[in-house]
Amino acid sequence: MKKQPRVFWVNQGHSYEHERDAGYISAHKRDVRGYELAHRTRVGTVAPGDIIVSYKVRVLALGRVTSQPFTVTDKSGEILRASVEYFELPEPIAIDALSEKLRQLQPAAGPLDHRGTPKMGYLWEFSAQGLATLRSANKGTWPAWAEAVCRESAPRLFKIAPGENARFWEECFAGGYICVGWDEVGDLRQYESFEDFRTAFAEKTEERGKAANHISRKANELWAMRTLKLGDLIAANKGTSEILAVGEVVEPGYEWNQERAAYRHTVRVKWDKTKARTIPKQGWWAWTTVTEATPTIRALVLGEAPSPTPVLHPLERIEKALSDRGLFFTRELVSHYLLALQTKRFVILTGISGTGKTQLALAMADAFRPTIQVARPAQTPASAVCIRVKPYMLKYRRTIIPTQLVAQLEFRSAPAEKLQIEVHYPRGVTSLSVWEDPKRKNLFQLLFRGEFATWFESSLKADDEFMLSVTSDDDGFPTRLRVSLVRPEIHARPLNNLEVIAVRPDWNDNRGLLGYFNPLTQHYVRTPFLNLLLAASAEHEQATAEGRSPHPFFAVLDEMNLARVEHYFSDFLSCIEAGEPLHLHDHPELAEGQEEPDEEDVERPLLPVPQRLRIPPNFFFTGTVNIDETTYMFSPKVLDRAFVLEFNDVNLEHYGQSSELELAASPMSLSGLMEELEMESSPGPEDWSWLAEPESGRLRRFLVDLHRLLANEHRPFGYRVANEIARYLRLVSMQTEGSSEALWTALDLALLGKVLPKLAGTQADLEHTLLTLFDFLTRDLEGKGEPANPTAWRLEAGTLIPPVAHPVVPRMPRSGAKVLRMLHRLQHHGFTSFIQ
């Protein structure tokens, strides 16, 4: 179970500036009389991750403890210290108006006396609630680690389903608890860490064998039962919109109830049925047992006032982003694109030039681009170099000295085996060895040892930053190094989650996307695409560890077919399908970040390049395609592994006008779309099994009949396509109102995106197939109707218009219209294909 950070208050007075710059808190263990005082020895009780509130007349800074306490000795005796990462507040906080409230929220050993005045003494216990009170009085930006503590001090709200369709609700209400399943793992309190629990969860439950991200998500759901605190709130739900009651977690919280026959993971709750209500459909609740409520859901469930700044639904954010670009797409098309990404992660946008294909992909990234907090050095002197901690530095206890500092030190004046340098750092001065790499010209490494190594490992972790600079000796010669901790400033910025890659005609392999290892320089030559993929992978790992959904990342391959897609993209198709990692290089030192640091992009810091890299489930590909004499057609392998969306209909009559009526009337309005876009797991047989349920099985029977028809024409589709169409429809049932109209519309769109794109050939090869298919698609929902004569049908503004004498509304009008266009082209040119 994750340990919650404690909060301390430190009265620093005249020592504030020195301790801030040195990066620690510090107190003599004994006073001048030789007595140990609690407010001093308390320094020895802090732990990494604890929060420090720095006070000097006002609250000036916040700090996060980064090391275990340690002892140093000087002529005055033993001194207790702990390394601290300081964040100086842009606006100091005066506590006069807050003192009474802070006094009530502090523990017994708190910093304020009965009048609300700070006590004499150095370090005092404080509280997360007190920290949240200080936050409410300060409008500036705070670091994410402090914001997290403030959030966790308030009661959280979780949605928990008491069994499928709330089948255990009456037992839960009568017994004063909530219950969930996954009993195979036993009592959650037996596991010392989440990692131990996740391993058991993956091995013992019905989730075993599924995708890693799916297992992590479900494990996090169950683990949340153990992390619930007294006072947290639980909303018991039935289905995707009904709240049965809201309750408060009470003693003893989580219990393993062996008296129950099933669903033995329980949490004690004091229920309140007056909070029962119906809220707008949350489709993703259909596959989520336990989840923390978003601010929007919290307001709906608890009846709280909504945020003064309206929070747009993801679909509305996309439409706004398109509107800001002067573009309008139907809600059906936008929803189709969203569903295709969630189903497959690789979507091809094809059609005539200038219809906004790339802009739609950019709007998608805009809509799912959150604001994040990043730490940057407050000030970096011109003579210093800011260095990001890489894994090799901690593993091998060394760091590469940047070339600009090597040039100042002139190491070549001494034999390599005798190089020693004086190093100044926050705990003192030491002498360290310098080693020159014989394989790499002018590359020198500083080797850590002794007290310096201990300090470095306790003060810094991977991705932290420190400063390295050259200083002069007493004679004015640059012979010393100074290592300093960085005092970060927290900045809010949009996540850089998008890269548009212009495909080049000369791409014959994946190096244009993934880069390559250069054996001459011993460096890995990176690409913007690779940096985006590394950032997405790091975000997925962090989100999994934190038990949240990862932010999505988007790669747009512009003019994707200027080169042969099979040449440069086949590795990605295989890895997406099989879940296997991409092979990048065979040099383990590069995977640990052991290379000369390049100039880093502050928006997306460079991450070490691993030897092998999986494509994470929060990474989405979109390829834009135009067809002319300079481009290549797609092979069946590529089309089989993608969703294809067409942009050939241009309506100039309504160009620049809003279409609120069309938006409101669309059955494909994704009201249940989640706040984050992520592929839950690869489509599989369970999706096909599900398809037997909706519409009394008619949707699945339609696909079976379609497959039989195409098989007779020697053009069948495989299990993968069947599973993907089923997953697409399953998502529609969860994220829309799930009406019959929505499901049949979705099936029509799925055929357009997954089945029809592979149809291509000459009139002799394809005409009979298209005629048979047109007749099949234009019958009614029961498959009835007279055989359709394509010459009697027509297209008007992209819409299929039946003959006046035809009494039946076609069941697949969109697919039927596409087949009719292909037939027209076949008859005029003797050849046709889906992509034109």
N, C-alpha and C positions, 0 to 999 in steps of 0.2 A: 504494500500500500504506500502510495506516495506521501512522504512526510510534509506536512504543511509548514512553511517558514514561520519562525517566530519574529516578533517585532520588538526592537530595543530603541531606547531613547538615550542619546549620549550628549552630555553637557560638555562642550569642548572649549568654549571661551577662547583664550588667547592661543590655544593649541590647534584651533580648527584649520587654519591655512597650512600649517606644517604637516598635519596628519592627512589632510586632503591631498596635498601634493605628493606625499610619500606613499599614499595608498594603503593606510591601515588605521585601526584604532589601537590605542596604547595606554597602559596604566601600570605604574609600579605595583608590585604584588603586596608590598608592605609600606606603611606610612613611616614617618621619621622616628616614631616610637617603636617600630618593629611589629605593629599590629597588622593583621590581614583584615581588610574591610570589604564587605560584600559588594559594594558598588565598584570596587576595583577588580576583585577576583572574578566577578561576573564575566569579565572579558574571556576568561578561560572556559566559559560555557557556551559561547556562540558556536554556530556551525555553518558550513557553506550553504548559501541560499537564504540565510536569515537577513532581515531588513533592519537598517540602521536609520534613525531619524536624527540628523545633526542639528543641535541647537546652540546658537550664540546670539542672545538677545531676541532673535527670531529664528524660525526654522529655515536654515540656509540650504540644506542639501539632504538628499537621500542616499543611502549606500546599500550595497549588497555584499555580504561576506563571501569571499572567494577562497578562503583557506581554513584549515583547522587552526585553532589557537596554537601559538608557539611562544617559546621563552627566549629572550635575549638577556645578556648580563652586561651592565656597565659598572662604573665605579660606585654608583648609588645603589646597586643591588639588582635583583631580578625584575624584568619588565615583561608583562604579558601583552602579546600583540595578536592581531588577526588581520589578514589582508582584506581590504575593502575596495570595491569598485564604486567610486563616488559619482553622483549625478547632482550637479549644482542647479538649484531651482532658478529659472529665469526671474521669478518674482518671489522673494522670501515671504514667509507666512508669519504674520503677527498672531500670537495666540490669545491676546487679552479677551477678545469677544468669544473665544472658543473654550476658554479654560475650564468653565464649569462642566460643560459637556465632556471634555476630554478627561476631567477628573473622575466623572462617573463611569467612563468606559475603561479606565486603566485598571490593571490588577493591583493586588495589595502592595507589591513592591514597585509601584509606579513612580514616575518622576515628579508628580505634582503634589503639593501639600493640601491641607484642607481649604486653603484660600485660592487654590488653583495656580499657585506660584511655583516655579521649578525649584526643587530641593537642591541643597548642596550635594555634591557627589558627582561621579563620572558616568557610569553606565547603569541604566534602569530598565526594568521590564516595561514594555508598552503593549499595545493590542492592535489587532488588525482593524477592529472597529474604530479605534482612535485614528489610525492611519487613514481610513476611509473618510473620517470627519475632516482631517486636514486636506484630503483631496477635494472634498466638496467646497472648500474655501479657496481653492487655487485653480485658476482657469488655464494655466500653462500646460504644456505637454509633459507627461510623466513617462518614465521608462515602463516597458511592458511588464517587467517583473513586479513593479510596484502596483501597476494597474490590476494585475492578476490577483494580488493579495486583497486589494480593495473589493474586487468583484466577489471573491470567495467569502468575504466577511458577511455579505448579504445572503438571505435565504435564496437558494436556487429552486427552480421549478423543473421537475422531470415529468415527462409523459411516460406512463407505464401501462402496458396492456395486461390485464389479469387473465391470460389465456386467450386462445383464438376465439374471436367473437365474444370476448369477455365472459367465457363460460364459467370462470371461478369467481365472478364478481360478488355474488350473494354471500359466498363463504368469506371472502375478503372483508366485505362490509360488516358482516356479523362478528367476525373475529378480530377486527381492528388491525388489519395488515394488508399488504399487497404481496403477490407471489408471482414468480416467474419460473420457467423450467431450466433445462440443461442440468438436470440432477446428476448426470454422470460424473461431474467434477467434484461433487461433495461440498462440504463446508468451505466457503471462501476464506475463512480465517486461518485455514491450515497452510496457506501459501505465504511465504515470506516476501515475495515480490510479485509484481504484475508479470514479469518475464516468466517466472516459474508457473504461474497460473495459465498464461497464454499457451505454454508448451503443453500442459495437461489438457487444456480446452481443445487444442488442435488434434490431440491424439485420442481423446475419449468421447467427444460428442459427435452428433450426427453431422456436424459441419466439416469433419475431417475429409481431406481429399479435395476440398474446394479451394478457390483462389486465395492466396495469402492475404490480400487486402480484405476479402470478405470475412475470413477467419478473424483478423484483427478487429474489424468493425464489430462483429458479434461478441468477441471476447470483451471488448470495451463496454458493450451494452450490459453484460452480466456483471462485470467488475464494478460498474457504477453503483450497483446495489450495496456493495461493501463501503463505498466512499460517501454514501449519503450521511449527512450530519443531522443532529437534532435541530429541529426548526426548519429544515428544508421542506419544500412542498412537493406533493405528488398529485398529478392529475390522472385518474384512472379513465382510460378511453375504451370505447367500443367502436370498432371500425375506424373510419378515417375522418369523422367529424363530430362524434358524440362524446361529450365529457360527462361521465357518470357521477363523479364527485371529485372534490379536491380535499386533500388532507395534509396534516403536518406530521413530520417524522417525530416520534416520541421514543422514550427509553423502552427497550435497549437498542433500538435501531435495527441493524441487520441481525437475523437469526437463521440458523439451519434447522428447520422444523421437521424432525423425523416422524412426527405423528401424521403428517400428510402423506397420502399415497403417491402423489406426484406434485410437481411444482413446489419443491421444498425450500427454495431460496425465498425468504420472506423479510419484510421490513415492517416494523410496528408503526401504525399510522392512526391518527385521530381524524376520522372522516367528517366532512361537511357536505351534505347533499344539496344544500342551498346553492352551491356553486355549479350544480349540473347545468349544462347548456349545450347547444349545438353551434359549432363554429364552421366557417367555410372548409370545404374538403381539403385535407392534407394527404394527398395520394401516397406519399412515401411512408406514411404511418402503416400502410398495409404490410410492409416487410420490416418494420422496425418495432422491437418490443420495448426498449428503454432508450430514451433520448432526452437531453436537456433542451428546454424550450428556448427558442430564439426570442429576442425582444418583442417581435410582432406577435408570435404565438402566445407569449406571456400576457400581453395586453388583451388578447382575445379571450384567453382562458380565465383570467382573474378580473376582467372587466376594468383594467387600468386604463387611464387616459393614454391615448397613443402619443408617440413622440411628436413634438411640435414640428419637426422636420419629417415629412412623410417618407416612409421607407417603401420604395417601389419594388414590386414583384419582379423577379428576373426577366420574365417575358416583357414586362413594361419597360424595363431598363434597356433591353435590346431595341425595342421599338423607338424609344427616345433617342438612343444613339444613332439609329438610322435616320430618324427625323432631323436630328442635328446635322446630318450629312446631306440633307435634302433628298432623301430616298424614302420610298414606301414599298414595303412588301406585305402581302397578305399575312394575316396571323397564321393561316394554315401552312404557308411556306416556311415561316420562321419556326413554327412548332415542329414541322417535319425535319428541319435541319437539327434542331435540338434533340429530338428523339433519335435521329440517325447517329449523332455523335455519342449519345448514351448507349446505343446498341452496339456500335462497331468501333468508334474512335477514329475511323478513317472515312472521310466523306469527300467525294469528287463533285465539284460544282462545274457544270458544263453549260455551254450555250453561247449565244452571240456576244460579241465584245460590247462592253459599255453598259451592261445590264446591272452592274453593282455586285457581282459575285464576290470580289475581294472585299468590298465595303461591308457586306454581310458578315464575312468572317472577322473583320476588324471590330464590328459592332458587338459580336459575340464575346470577344476578349474584353471589350470595354465593360460589358454588362457584368462580367464575373471578375472584375479587377478590384480587389479590396484595398483599403488603405491600411498600410502596415507601419510599424514603428521600427526604425533602424537607428543604431548607435553609430555616431561618427566622432572622431577625435575633436575635442573642443578647439584645440589649437595645436598645430604641428609646426615647430620652428623650422625655418628654411634649411637649417643645417642637419635636421633629423629626418630619418626615414621611418614611416609607419609600417610595421610588419604584422601580417596576420598569422596567428599561430596555426601551423599545419600539424597533422598527426605525427610525422616523422620527428618533429622537434621534441615531442613528449616521449616518443618511443626510444629514440636513439640519443637523446640529451644533447642536441646540437642544433645550430641554425646556420643557414647560409648568410654570409655577410654581403649586403648589396654591393654591386660593383662601384657605385659612386662613393661609397665609404672606403672600399679597398683602394681606390685611386688616391684618396687622401692619406691613407696609412702607409703606403709604399712598402708592403710586406716583402717585396723581392730583395730588399737590402739585407735580409738575413736568411740563413739556410732554413728550409721548410721544417726540418725536424726540430729546430730550436725555437720556433715562434712561440712567444708568450706575450700576453697583453694584459695591461691593468684595466679592470672593469669596475666601474662605479654603478651601484644599483641601490634600490631603496633600503636594503638591510646593511649596506656597508660597502667595503672595497675588497676585491679579491684579484687573483691572478689566474687567468685561464689560458688554455692552449688553443692555438689556431692551426688548422690542418688544411693543406692545399690538395685538392683533388687532382691526381696525376692524369686522369682521363679527360678532364674538362678544363680548358684554358682559363686562367685567371679566376678560378672559383675557389673561394676560401670559406671554411666553416669554423664557427666558434664552438668549442667543445665545453659542455657544462660539467661541473663536478662539485662535490662538497655542498656547502651551505647555499651556493648560488643555484645548484640544481634543485635542491629542496625548495628554495623560495620560488623558483620558476614554476615547478610542478604544482605547488600549492596555490599560487596566485593566478595562474592562467590555465585556460582550457582551449581546446580546438576552436578556432574561429574568433577567439579574443584577439586583441591587438596590443602591441607594445611598440615603444619608440627606441630606435638605436641611433646614436649620434657619435661623432668623433670629437674629443676634447683635447686640449693641449696640456702638456706637462709644465713643470715649473720653468722650463727654459723656452716655452712657447712652441714646442714641436708637437704636431698632432700624433700622439702615441697612445692615447687612451680611448676606451669606449665607454659610453654611458647608456645604461639600459633603464628606461623609465616606463612606468605604467601609463596608459592612455586614460585621460579623463574624458569620458564620452559625453556627447550631447545627443539627446533623443530627438529625432526628426520623424514626422509623419509624411509618408509619400505613397503614391499608388504603387502596387506591386507590378514589377516589370514582367508580365506573364505572356508576352507576345513577341514573336519574331516572324517577319515576312522575308522569305528567302526567294530570291529571283533565280529560278532554275536556268542553268547555262546549257547551251546545245552540246558542249564538249564533255559533259559528264558521262564517264563510262563506268564509274564505280561509286562507292559511297563516300569517298574522301571529301567531296564537295559539301557533304552534310556533317560527317563525323570527324573530319580532319585526319591527321596521320602523325606517326612518330618519325621525326627526322633523325636519322642515325648520325649525320654530320654534326649537328648542334646538340644532340642528345636531349632535345626538347620535343614536346608534343605540340604540333601546330593545331591550334584550336580553331573552331568556327563559331559564329553566333548561334547556329542551331545546336551544337554540342553544349555550349554554355547554358542554353535554355533547357535542354534535356537534363543536365546535371542539377540545375536549380529545381526543376520539377521533382526529380528523384529525392533531393535533400528535403524539400517541403513535404513529400509523402512520408518520408521516414520520421520527420519531426511531428507531423500530424498524428501518425500512428502511435508514437510514444505519448502524445498528449491526449489521446482518445478523442480526436475531433476529425472532421472531414477535411481533406487537404484542399488547398486552393488549386483551381485548374490552370493549366498552361496550354498555349495554343501556338502551333507552328503552321504557317500558311505558305504552301509551296506554290508560288505564283508562276503561271504558264508552265504547269507541271509537265506537259508533254512536249516541251521544246527538245528534251532529250528522251531517250528510251527509258521509260519508268522501270522496266525490268532490270536495267543495268545498275541504276543507282539506288533503287528503293526495295529490291527484292529481299534484302536482309531484314528490313523493317517489317515487311509483310509476314515473313516467317516467324519473327520474334513476337510480333503481336499475337499471332495465331497460337503458337506453341508455348508462349510465356518464357522462352529461353532468353538468356542475356546476349547482347551484342558483344562481339570481341573487338577490343580497341587496341591493345598493345600487350607486350609480354615483359614489362619493366616494372617490378613491384615498387621501386623507389619513386616512380612518378605517381603511383596510386596513393602514396603517403605524402604527396605534395613536395617531394624533395627535388626541386628545380629552382633555378634562379627566378625570383618573382618578377612578373611583368607588371606594367602599369595597370592597376585594377580599375574596373568600372565601378564607381561607387553605387550605381543603381543595381548592379548584379555582380558581387565579388566573385573572383575566380575560385572555383572549387577544384580539388585534386581530381585528376582524370584516372578513374579506376581501370583495372585491366579488362573487366567485363562489366557491362551495365545493362540492367533490365529496363525496359520501357515501362515507367510507372503508370498506374491506371488513371492518373490525373493529367495525362499528357494526350492531347488531341491533335490529329492531323487534318488539315483541309487542303485539298489541291484544287486550284482553279485551272480550267481547260478552255482553250479556244482551238477550233479546227480550221487549218488552212494548209497550204502546200509546204509550209516550213515545219509542221508538227508531225508527231507520230501518233498512231492509234494505240489503244490499250489492248493488251493480251487478255484472254479469258481469265488467267490467273489473277491479274490485278482487279478486274471487275468483280470477280467472285469474292474478293476480300474487302470490298468497299461498298458504301452506299452512294448511289449516283443521284444527284439532283439537277434538274434541267432549268435553264433560264433562257427561254426562247420567246416568251410572251411579253410584249411591250404594249402598254395601254397609254398612248399619248393623250387620249381624251380626258383621262383623270389624273394625268401626271401633275404633281405638285399639289393635289387636293387630298385632304384627309378622307378617310373612309371609315368613320366610326361605326356606321351600320354594319359593314362587313366584319369589323373586328368583333362586335358584340354577338353577331350571329354565328360565328365559327364554332363548330363542335370540337375543334382541335385547340381550344384555349386551355393551356396547361396550368390550371389553377393550383395543382398539387406539385409543381416543379420545386425541387429542393433548392436551397440557397447556394449550395455548391454543386458543381457538375462533376460527377465521377462515375466511371463504369464500375458497377457493383461487382460483377464477375462476368466471365465469358458466357455467352448463351449456351445452353446445353439441353439435354433431354428433358429436364424438369420443366423447361419453358414449353416444349412441345406437349408434355402431359397436361400442363395448365390449359392449353388451348382447347381442350375437350370440354371445358366448363362454360365459357361465355356463349351466349346466343344458342344455347342447347346443342353446342357442338357443330353448328352450321359453318362457322369460320374454318374449323379444321377440315370438315368434309369438303369445303370449297377447295382448299389447298391440295387435298388428296386427289380430287378430280382434276385439278389443273396439272398436277404432277403426272397423272396417268395420260392426259392429253399430250403433254410435251414429251413424255417417254415414248409414246407411239410415233412421235415425229423425230425421235432420236436426239432430243434436246432437253433431257431431264435436268433438274437441279438436285443437289445433294442434301445430306442431313444438315450440314452447316447452315445452308440457306434457310431450310425449314425452321431450324432452331432460332435463327436470327429474326425471321419474320414473326415467330411466336413471341420472342422477347420484345420486339417492337410493339406488338399489340398489347403485351402485358404492361409495358410502360404507359401506353395510352390509357389502359383501364385504371391505372393508379394515379396518373397525373392530370386526367380530364375528369369530367363528371361520369365517364364510363357508359355513356348512352349507346344505344344500338347504332345510331348515326355515326358517332365518333369511331366506333370499332370498325364499321364497314368502310368509312372514309380512310381509316388507318391502313386497312388491308389493301385498299386500292393504291395508296401511296407506297406501301411496302413492295407491291409488285413492280411499281415504276422504278423503285430504287434498287431492287435485288434480283428480279427475274428477267425483266425485259432488256436490261443493258447488254446482256450477252448475245442477243439476237442480231446477227449480221450475216449477209450472204447475198448470192445472186438470185435472180428471179426463179431459176430452176430449183435452187436449194430451199428457198424460204417462202415462196408465195403460198404454197398449200398450208404451211405452218401458220402464217399470219392470218389467212382466211379462216382457218379453224379456230384460232385463238380469238379473233374478233367476234365470231359468233358466240363463243363461250363467255366472253366478257360482257357482252351487251344483252344477255338474258336477264330476267328479273332475279331477285334474291333466292328464289326457289329453283332457279335454273330452267324456268319455263319460258316459252315464247317461240315465235316462228323463227326459222333460220334467217340470220341477218344477211342482207345483201349490202356490202360496203358501198356500192355505187349510189345507193339511195340515201346514205348518211352524208352529212357535211360538217365542216368545222367552222365555227364563227367565234372569233376572238379567243381561239384556243379551246372552246367548249364544244363538246360533241352534241350535235343536233340530230335527233332521230327523224326518220321520214314521218310525214303526217299520218300515214296509215299504220305506223308502228305504235301499238297501244302500251308497250312496256317501258318503264323507266330502267335504263341499263344499270346493272349492279356495280360495274366498275367503269364509270364514265371517264376517269382520267387515263386509266390504262387503255381503254378502248380508243380514246382520242389519239393516243400515241401510236397505237397499232395502225390506225387509219392513216396517219401521216406517213408511217413507214411504208404502207402499201402504195400510197400515192407516189412516193419517191421510187419505189421498186418498179412501178409501172412506167415511169418516165425515164429512169436512168438504167434500169436493169440490175441495180445493186442498191442495197439499203443497209443501214446500221442504226442502232439506237442513238449513238452520239453523232451528230451531224454538224 
